[in-house]
Every structure is written in structure tokens, then in C-alpha cells.
Amino acid sequence: MAKHGLHIAILFLVFCGCAHAQCVPGGLAVIVNKANPVESLSMAQLRKLILGDVRAWQNSKNVALVARDPSTKDFQCVLSSIVRLSVAEYHRYIISAEFRGDDPMVIQTVDSDAAAGKSVSGSAGGLAVIDANSLPAMGASIKVVRVEGKALGQPGYPL
């Protein structure tokens, strides 16, 4: 009986490790503060910003990363499509910054895309990746950034 329970536990762990959020192509939008001069980011640049490997914009403003709770589909899609890490791997990477000699990365966690938009609009270095369906409610308070030179909705847009 204990052997059967062990097999179930192993199958559960394998399933959880393989489960990914169902990410819709074109479903994510990268937003920044409207005063930020950045118009486009490559996937490599976006990855470095989210990992905290780049901490300042070209205009010397500190990057203020705003993210949804790690349990949300949006955050899991960000990790799988941009960072290519699991939630646990991402947290280990961020925490290990202190051991690499970096200052700890500060990530503001919010409970909705609307809150992410509000936070980004209020911070000169604000950056968030949100559900593209949330954009209409944000109006002109934020700027949507191109990714790999492609605008949201354009063929070849990578998110």
C-alpha cells in the first residue's frame, strides 16, 4: 500500500513539474511608464530586465518591476515565454542575487493587471507584463512597448 502511495506521489510531482499555464499567443503586453523613452525591447533585453540582470533604463531611471502573484496564469506565462524558468527556479535566481554580490531585486507584487498599470504609470522606471485584454481599461496612462520590433497584434509578435 505504501508503495502504491509513493507511485501516486511521484506521478503527481511529475505532472506538476510538466504543467504549464496555457499561454495564448499575443496574449501578453509589455507596458512601461509613458515617459520612458523605450519603444521596443528584444526578448533578450526583456528577459534581463525581468531577471534583474539589468537594473536601469537607458535614461538612468531604475527599473521598477511590477508582477502578478506567482500563482497566476499571467505570471506563469511570463516565466515560460520570456524567462524560461519555473516559478521555483525564478525565485531561486532572484534570491541568489545577494550571493552573487548584487543588491536584492525588489519586485512589487500586485493582485490585478489594473493595479500593475497604476503602479507602472506612477513609477518612472515602471515595467510590467500583463494580459493584453486589460489594456483598453488603462487608457493613455501607460505605454505599450514593441517586442522584437513587433507591436501587439502584429504578425510575428512573440508574446
C-alpha positions in Angstrom: 0.0 0.0 0.0 2.8 2.4 0.9 4.5 1.6 -2.5 1.2 2.5 -4.3 1.1 5.8 -2.4 4.7 6.5 -3.4 3.9 5.9 -7.1 1.0 8.3 -6.9 3.1 11.0 -5.2 5.8 10.6 -7.9 3.2 10.9 -10.7 1.7 14.0 -9.1 5.2 15.6 -8.8 5.9 14.8 -12.5 2.6 16.1 -13.6 3.0 19.4 -11.6 6.5 19.8 -13.0 5.3 19.5 -16.5 2.1 21.5 -16.2 2.4 24.9 -17.8 -0.1 27.7 -17.9 -2.0 27.8 -21.2 -0.4 30.9 -22.8 -2.3 32.4 -25.7 -0.1 33.7 -28.5 -0.4 37.5 -28.5 -1.9 37.4 -25.0 0.7 39.3 -23.2 1.6 43.0 -23.4 4.8 44.8 -22.1 4.0 48.1 -20.5 6.2 50.9 -19.2 5.7 54.4 -17.8 4.6 56.7 -20.6 7.6 59.0 -20.0 10.0 56.1 -20.6 11.8 56.6 -24.0 11.9 52.9 -24.7 9.8 52.0 -27.7 10.9 48.4 -28.3 12.7 45.6 -26.5 14.2 42.4 -27.7 13.2 39.1 -25.9 16.8 39.0 -24.6 16.5 42.5 -23.1 13.1 41.8 -21.6 14.5 38.6 -20.1 17.4 40.5 -18.5 15.0 43.1 -17.1 12.7 40.5 -15.5 15.6 38.6 -14.1 17.1 41.7 -12.6 20.3 41.4 -14.6 19.6 44.9 -16.0 18.5 47.3 -13.2 18.4 50.7 -15.0 16.9 52.0 -18.2 19.0 53.9 -20.8 17.7 57.2 -19.2 19.3 56.1 -15.9 15.9 55.5 -14.2 15.9 52.4 -12.0 13.7 49.6 -13.4 10.7 49.1 -11.1 9.4 45.6 -12.0 5.7 45.0 -11.2 4.5 41.5 -11.3 1.3 39.5 -10.6 1.3 36.9 -7.9 3.4 33.8 -8.9 0.3 31.6 -8.7 -1.5 33.5 -11.6 -1.6 32.3 -15.2 -0.2 35.7 -16.3 2.9 35.3 -14.2 3.4 31.7 -15.2 3.1 32.7 -18.9 5.7 35.5 -18.4 8.1 32.9 -16.9 7.5 30.2 -19.5 7.5 32.5 -22.6 10.2 35.1 -21.6 12.3 33.9 -18.8 12.1 30.1 -19.5 12.2 29.2 -15.8 9.7 27.6 -13.4 8.3 29.7 -10.6 10.7 27.9 -8.1 13.7 28.4 -10.4 12.8 32.1 -10.8 12.6 32.7 -7.1 15.9 30.9 -6.5 17.5 33.0 -9.2 16.2 36.3 -7.7 17.2 35.2 -4.2 20.7 34.2 -5.3 21.4 37.8 -6.3 22.7 38.5 -2.9 25.1 35.6 -3.1 26.3 36.9 -6.5 27.1 40.2 -4.8 24.1 42.1 -6.3 21.6 44.1 -4.3 18.4 42.1 -3.8 15.9 42.8 -6.6 12.7 44.4 -5.4 9.6 43.2 -7.3 6.3 44.8 -6.5 3.6 42.2 -6.5 0.1 43.3 -7.4 -3.3 41.5 -7.4 -4.6 42.6 -10.8 -3.5 44.0 -14.2 -5.3 47.3 -13.3 -3.1 47.6 -10.2 0.0 46.8 -12.3 -0.9 49.5 -14.8 -1.5 52.0 -12.0 1.9 51.2 -10.4 3.7 51.4 -13.8 2.1 54.8 -14.6 3.2 56.1 -11.2 6.8 55.0 -11.4 9.2 56.5 -13.9 11.0 53.1 -14.2 7.9 51.0 -14.1 7.7 47.8 -16.2 5.1 45.1 -16.2 4.0 42.3 -18.5 0.2 42.0 -18.4 -2.7 40.3 -20.1 -3.3 42.2 -23.4 -7.1 42.1 -22.8 -6.5 44.5 -19.8 -5.1 47.3 -22.0 -8.3 49.1 -23.0 -9.1 49.9 -19.4 -5.7 51.6 -18.9 -6.1 54.3 -21.5 -3.2 56.5 -22.1 -1.7 56.2 -18.6 0.9 53.7 -19.8 2.9 52.9 -23.0 2.8 49.5 -24.7 6.3 48.5 -25.9 7.0 46.6 -29.1 8.8 43.3 -28.6 11.3 42.2 -31.2 10.2 45.2 -33.2 6.6 43.9 -33.5 3.6 45.6 -32.0 0.9 43.7 -30.1 -1.4 42.1 -32.6 1.1 42.3 -35.4 2.1 39.0 -37.1 5.3 37.7 -35.5 4.6 39.3 -32.1 6.4 36.9 -29.8 4.2 37.1 -26.7 
